[in-house]
Amino acid sequence: MTDGSDPRPRPQYGEYATPEEQRARIQQPDVTVALETGAAPAAAASPAPESTSTPTRDAAPDVIASRRRFFDRVLTIALLIYAVFSVATAIPALVDYNGYVQTLFEFMGVTEAPDPTFDGRAWGVAASLVLGVGLLLTAAVSWIMLQRGKITFWVPVVGGVVFNLISGALLMVPLLSDPALMGALLSR
């Protein structure tokens, strides 16, 4: 029945080695003896493993996390730069509030001119201050969160939405009190 030809492959990788031969080959201390006696294995008996060029499984999450942080940092900085340009172009238009309202009336197709007694400069300056302070607060919170290594891209988005809504509300107060605009809106 046995003709000497075994169809199974020959064992490899020390499958028949004794535990002592295996430990000598992988250079680790005998922890079973240390566990039986209750003593810690000698640290000097096990040399530090040499670093290999192949990445370990634990290194993969670090690489992914560092990529996420990099893209989060780039996106946050890009959003803050966009906010700086947006606020820098909005402030001059808002400070000249009467010109802003005239442009708005032309855009909406309102043929009547704004009320000549209308002076919304204070409201435009207030909206400009809200945008400027909002940008500074958003940048400060973003900087702190970036330093702590947290996901930060959402801070400029939320800051932009919140402070633009507040400044928009400030800009609407004098507009809604203008009879020319209200008459034009109601006639449509």
Secondary structure, 3 states (H helix, E strand, C coil): CCCCCCCCCCCCCCCCCCHHHHHHHHCCCCHHHHHHHCCCCCCCCCCCCCCCCCCCCCHHHHHHHHHHHHHHHHHHHHHHHHHHHHHHHHHHHHHCHHHHHHHHHHHHCCCCCCCCCCCCHHHHHHHHHHHHHHHHHHHHHHHHHHHCCCCCCHHHHHHHHHHHHHHHHHHHHHHHCCHHHHHHHHHC
